[in-house]
Amino acid sequence: MRCAFSTPSLLRAALAVALAIPSPAPAGGPLFVGGPSFGTEGQFIVWDTSTPVPYRIDGGPLSRTPSGIDVLSNAIGASRVQGMFQNWENVPTANIRFANAGAIQNVPPDFSDGDVSNVSEFASVADDCDAGNQNPIIFDADGSLFGSLIGDPSVIGFAGNCKIDGTTGRIVTAMAVLNGIFQDGVDSGNNFELSAAHFDEAFTHEFGHFVGLDHSQINVSILNGQFLACSADNLAGLPLMFPVLFCQARANAGLPMLSPDDLAWISRLYPETASGPGQTPFNSAYGTIRGTVFFSDGITHAQGVNVIARRVSDGISSNGDETKRITFSAVSGYRFTGRPGQSVTTNSPPSNLGSHDTQLIGVYEIPVTPGTYTVQVESIDPGFASGSSVGPVDPPIANPGMDEFWNTAESATDTPSLSSTVTVTVGQTVGNIDIILNGTPSRFDAFESADFWQPEPLPQWFRREASLRELLSV
């Protein structure tokens, strides 16, 4: 079983009326980056954190059996949602808070009973989210809502932003829908079941998108292994924001919900500046590795290459393989637009999100905890596209050179396995960790060609859990 965070066109078309965000510049870190005329160019688009982010809970139960017996009450559902949000709120180096603002507000004339249970009620509440009025968390207790929307109740759920203020560059509203059929205790036919740990993990991931986080790719070699056989070391470093739910639940392996990469990026998007109980200033806990990925000519910047910093094992720690457990990532050019717009290869329009500053093409910045690291580049997995995308190029393109490590004698002919180390202290940015790819074309940068953009019924920022029926066929 492989759980992917993709978005079939049928679901996108069914919900297109409800969602109206401009096309983003997705990145391995922030999901949204401001563009020349939307937000602040090159800056992350996030929530205003001067007050807690309010969300509103559906009035129905979280889960109900096919025979109509409530399995998980509304109170239990609200408590589970609170715990999912708290996974992000409790990060001491991140300044993001959430508050249950009560029940989903009525939207006359189609929604007035407190329980979103049919298409017209969903459309009304989603429209109200698009209007910037509330952040609904909807419980589809028995899968009937998904069945009505897309003809398939075996969709785990989805989350996404509804409205962004293009002037302030702030997320205004967002929503999520949780499918309780996966928690009804029944596991037969099309009624699949997830453990409570896996269900909460899936939606903590979705709430990561809710707050503005994109997917991250680390320890991607797990996809070549066997499901539920991920090693403890690989799982420890595997981001919760990895595009697919593939391994055993982190809680079942004795691991915290969030990996080092998740902790770093939620903190980078919402850096804590205060010191106090449960608060640690971001700059007193993290440093940054920064550089540019180049084609073999050493001049042309390469866009959309995954860059990973792996902690060098100190030979003392008894906590396993640190090179797999303590890992952080970013994608080259993650603040540059994924669709600059040009007429050479296509007439696709430019994106209004993502910087158009060409100096940011190929540039990466990785927040890391203090220590000594190697830095390596690799391809984004070709399956990570659309709703499962990582980085600004969607669908992804293979690393135009060889997967390789950075070393102090970088060149287009160096040994890919030769690595040098980078030592980072708190508050320090170690720059110019530039990687020159081996064996690429000398000038043409395919990563900047906008013909890789494919228009869809919905903007590609839309994220949700995929149908298990799809996943079992992978």
Number of C-alpha atoms within 10 A of each C-alpha: 16 17 21 23 30 23 22 15 14 13 18 20 15 15 18 15 14 21 22 16 18 17 21 23 31 31 29 29 30 27 27 31 28 28 27 15 14 21 23 20 22 22 18 24 29 23 21 15 13 9 11 16 18 15 22 19 24 23 22 23 22 28 28 23 20 15 7 10 11 17 18 18 16 19 14 14 22 21 12 17 21 16 15 21 22 16 18 25 18 15 20 22 27 26 25 27 16 16 14 16 16 14 16 23 20 16 17 11 9 15 20 13 15 16 21 25 23 17 18 14 22 21 19 19 27 25 19 20 22 24 16 17 17 23 28 26 22 25 28 28 31 28 26 21 22 23 16 14 18 19 12 16 25 25 23 27 27 25 23 23 24 26 21 24 15 19 11 15 22 20 21 23 26 27 24 24 22 28 26 27 30 27 23 23 17 15 13 8 6 13 20 20 20 18 12 13 14 18 21 18 22 27 25 23 34 30 23 24 26 27 26 25 26 28 29 29 29 27 19 17 10 18 14 7 13 11 14 12 12 19 13 18 17 22 24 27 24 29 26 27 28 25 27 24 21 20 23 17 22 20 12 10 14 10 13 13 21 22 21 20 29 27 22 28 24 23 24 22 21 20 19 20 14 15 13 8 7 11 16 19 19 25 19 17 18 23 23 21 24 17 19 25 29 28 25 23 17 19 12 19 26 28 32 34 32 28 31 22 26 25 25 19 17 12 9 6 9 8 8 14 19 20 19 22 24 24 27 31 30 32 32 29 32 34 35 33 35 32 28 21 21 15 11 9 11 13 11 17 14 17 22 24 31 36 29 23 15 13 12 19 26 26 26 28 23 26 26 31 25 18 19 17 25 19 24 20 25 22 20 26 20 13 14 22 21 23 22 26 30 33 34 27 30 25 20 22 18 17 20 23 21 16 18 21 25 27 23 13 14 21 19 20 12 16 15 19 12 13 18 14 18 21 15 20 18 16 17 16 17 17 14 11 18 21 29 28 29 22 14 18 15 12 13 13 16 14 26 21 19 23 17 19 18 11 11 12 14 22 18 24 24 23 28 28 27 24 21 21 17 15 13 10 8 10
